């Protein structure tokens, strides 16, 4: 299998051991799952299916960011407890992901379950000389980590812009450098707070994933990723704080999924240009939605168009007709399956795999096994 590796910026061999450890950054559950979420988790599901098909066992962890600025702000607006909001949204999220055929993940840990691990990790970062305490908060000192930028390869100006967009607050006067990022912060009066040796407060966003990834999977994971908007600052910061403590590689392979847009702009809660999975599932069969998403290569940015669902519905009907046709030809099924495997091994070329199956149905071949590898139930 060959996959694009973000930090190396090229397609490379992905050759993990018998058990593959993977970490996918999960949702902050303060609103319904949209198509951008579904695309990311579907790609990790596709990768997990192919790895299992190759004979590997997989451990895929997908965290839940149930305490951060966004969920606390939304809970405040709604007048509800932030954990009640998280529980309600995770129930919807899990139902949507199950509907479109995602395999169960190895773990789905909550950030709030890892406060002791987070405190321990922050203490280790401080003890290693890579962080400092000021103004009731703990900051990571990016100048102390000479490999900062190894994942994103961005200029300082680009980093500052993205940090500001992601809520990194480069203008914080307590920072030695605008790119320094918070590991622990004081809580507002109406926010949750935990005791620490630096005072009561709550964790920063980046430290949550490092603590969860290492707790669940060890100091080094085989593959880590999420949407491409997480490359910086989130994943860059994860590497810095993790490797500054362990002294070893945090992630062997970084995989990032392109952005899904609507009307020429990336889908985001801040813009409000979202298409929700739950709304589409009220009108369309789940496998149709799965096929509509698989029709786009995972590294591509693309705009959602409801005509994709019409195309996908026609496609699955042809596949089912071919596989269930009396007297249909099944002798070519193994060859079709092998060709689909080859397409997936070429940087998860799902659109290419769909084309292979389309061609097979033109000759009335049974494509049940090939479709199953893509998680499509006929």
QUIPE-V829183 format. One line per field, one symbol per residue. ss: DSSP state (A for helix, B for strand, O for the rest). phi: phi as a letter, one per 30 degrees, with the letter a starting at -180 (. if undefined). psi: psi as a letter, one per 20 degrees, with the letter a starting at -180 (. if undefined). A space follows every 50 residues. Layout:
# QUIPE-V829183
ss=???
phi=???
psi=???
This chain:
# QUIPE-V829183
ss=OBBBBOOOOBBBBOOOOOBBBBBBOOOOOOOOOBAAAAAAAAAAAAAAAA AAAOOOBBBBBBOBOOOOAAAAAAAAAAOOOAAAAAAAAAAAAAAAAAAO OOOOOOBOOBAAAAAAAAAAAAAAAAAOOOBBBBOOBBBBOAAAOOOOOO OOOOOAAAAAAAAAAOOOOOOOOOOOOOOOBBBBBOOOOOOOOBOOOOOO BBBOAAAAAAAAAAAAAOOOBBBBBBBAAAAAAAAAAAAAAAAAAAOOOO BBBBBBBOOBBBOOBBOOOOOOOOOBAAAAAOOOOAAAAAAAAAOOOOOO OBBOOOAAAAAAAAAAAAAAAAAAOOOOBOOOAAAAAAAAAAAAABOOOA AAAAAAAAAAAAOOBOOAAAAAAOOOOO
phi=.bbdceddhadbdcbddecccbbcdcdcdbaddcdddedddddddddddd ddddjdcbbccbdbdcbaedddddddddibdddddddddddddddddddd jdddddabdceddceeddddddedddddicbbcahibccdcdddcdcdjd cdhcdedddddddddcidhddeddddbedebdcbbdcdeccdbbdbdcjd lbddddddddddddddbjdbcdbblldddcebcedddeedddddcdibdd bdbcbbcdcccbiibedadddicccceeddddcbdedddedddddcdddd dacdbddddddddddddddddddcdeiddcddedddddddeddddchhdd eddddddeddddciddceddddddiccc
psi=ppqpoghilrprpomrahpppqpppaqomjrqprhggggghhghgggggh ghhiiqqqnoporonjoagghhghhghikrphhggggghhggghgghhgj jpqqrhqmqqhiijghgggggghhgghijjrqpqkjrpqpnhiioijpih ghkqrgghggghgghjjimhjoiiqhphiqqphpqqqrhjqqqqqrijrq brqrghhghgggghghirhpqgpqbbqiiigpighghggghghhghjrpg phpppqprpprpkjqppqhhhjmqopghghihiqphhggghhhiipqhiq pqpppihhhgghghghggghgghjppjqpihighhgghhgghghimllmg hhhhhghghhhhjkqpkggghhhjjpp.
